[in-house]
Amino acid sequence: MKKSKKLKDMSVYEASEFWDEHDFSEFDDVKEVEEIRFSLIKKKYIGVDPALYTKIRKKAKTLHTTEDSLINKWLSEKVGT
């Protein structure tokens, strides 16, 4: 598998760590983007007990998803949306 394929599946945090350790010159198929557009989604951040978050992070990893996605899925199921 090409390295750049793997990049598409990274969270923002994983990508940040990755690019701290790598350089664009390592990849033949990565090109500089001159224009980028994106839309921000407003989010509300809440406090989660660190021990509980550790369990959530482990569960998310086993399910190959992000902690945010897993928490949002569970909360949506709980409130019936």
Kinemage of the C-alpha trace (Angstrom):
@kinemage 1
@onewidth
@group {chain A} dominant
@subgroup {mainchain}
@vectorlist {calphas} color= white
{ca met a 1} P 0.000 0.000 0.000
{ca lys a 2} L 1.289 3.453 -0.846
{ca lys a 3} L 2.051 5.735 2.086
{ca ser a 4} L -0.238 8.454 0.702
{ca lys a 5} L -3.232 6.062 0.626
{ca lys a 6} L -2.816 5.570 4.359
{ca leu a 7} L -2.860 9.342 4.906
{ca lys a 8} L -6.461 9.567 3.716
{ca asp a 9} L -7.650 7.535 6.705
{ca met a 10} L -5.896 9.587 9.401
{ca ser a 11} L -7.525 11.865 11.917
{ca val a 12} L -6.316 15.457 12.115
{ca tyr a 13} L -4.255 14.560 15.174
{ca glu a 14} L -2.662 11.522 13.516
{ca ala a 15} L -1.868 13.543 10.400
{ca ser a 16} L -0.275 16.276 12.504
{ca glu a 17} L 1.986 13.750 14.210
{ca phe a 18} L 2.767 12.098 10.869
{ca trp a 19} L 3.846 15.334 9.181
{ca asp a 20} L 5.985 16.252 12.200
{ca glu a 21} L 8.076 13.200 11.302
{ca his a 22} L 7.828 13.173 7.464
{ca asp a 23} L 8.374 15.461 4.505
{ca phe a 24} L 6.498 15.896 1.206
{ca ser a 25} L 9.625 14.929 -0.681
{ca glu a 26} L 9.161 11.328 0.530
{ca phe a 27} L 6.084 10.923 -1.689
{ca asp a 28} L 5.933 10.923 -5.466
{ca asp a 29} L 2.163 11.356 -5.700
{ca val a 30} L 1.710 14.223 -3.199
{ca lys a 31} L 1.534 17.675 -4.723
{ca glu a 32} L 1.248 21.114 -3.194
{ca val a 33} L -2.268 22.510 -3.212
{ca glu a 34} L -2.539 26.132 -4.263
{ca glu a 35} L -6.149 26.642 -3.280
{ca ile a 36} L -8.140 24.846 -0.648
{ca arg a 37} L -11.736 25.267 0.438
{ca phe a 38} L -13.411 23.807 3.460
{ca ser a 39} L -16.327 24.559 5.707
{ca leu a 40} L -16.095 24.571 9.450
{ca ile a 41} L -18.625 22.744 11.555
{ca lys a 42} L -19.330 24.291 14.921
{ca lys a 43} L -18.775 21.833 17.750
{ca lys a 44} L -19.227 21.903 21.501
{ca tyr a 45} L -16.516 20.276 23.553
{ca ile a 46} L -17.336 18.691 26.890
{ca gly a 47} L -15.253 17.295 29.694
{ca val a 48} L -14.864 13.524 29.902
{ca asp a 49} L -13.311 11.683 32.817
{ca pro a 50} L -9.749 10.680 31.770
{ca ala a 51} L -10.247 7.022 32.756
{ca leu a 52} L -13.459 6.842 30.724
{ca tyr a 53} L -11.773 8.549 27.772
{ca thr a 54} L -8.999 5.957 27.831
{ca lys a 55} L -11.605 3.210 27.487
{ca ile a 56} L -13.367 5.096 24.683
{ca arg a 57} L -10.074 5.592 22.840
{ca lys a 58} L -9.276 1.862 23.064
{ca lys a 59} L -12.767 0.915 21.858
{ca ala a 60} L -12.546 3.377 18.955
{ca lys a 61} L -9.208 1.916 17.944
{ca thr a 62} L -10.609 -1.632 17.879
{ca leu a 63} L -13.507 -0.376 15.728
{ca his a 64} L -11.127 1.522 13.398
{ca thr a 65} L -12.814 4.856 13.999
{ca thr a 66} L -12.061 8.099 15.812
{ca glu a 67} L -13.037 8.833 19.377
{ca asp a 68} L -15.193 11.753 18.199
{ca ser a 69} L -17.097 9.593 15.728
{ca leu a 70} L -17.698 6.856 18.260
{ca ile a 71} L -18.882 9.242 20.987
{ca asn a 72} L -21.205 11.043 18.552
{ca lys a 73} L -22.621 7.713 17.345
{ca trp a 74} L -23.281 6.543 20.892
{ca leu a 75} L -24.861 9.837 21.948
{ca ser a 76} L -27.052 9.918 18.844
{ca glu a 77} L -28.282 6.389 19.589
{ca lys a 78} L -28.953 7.323 23.209
{ca val a 79} L -31.053 10.401 22.418
{ca gly a 80} L -32.792 8.746 19.465
{ca thr a 81} L -31.615 10.831 16.528
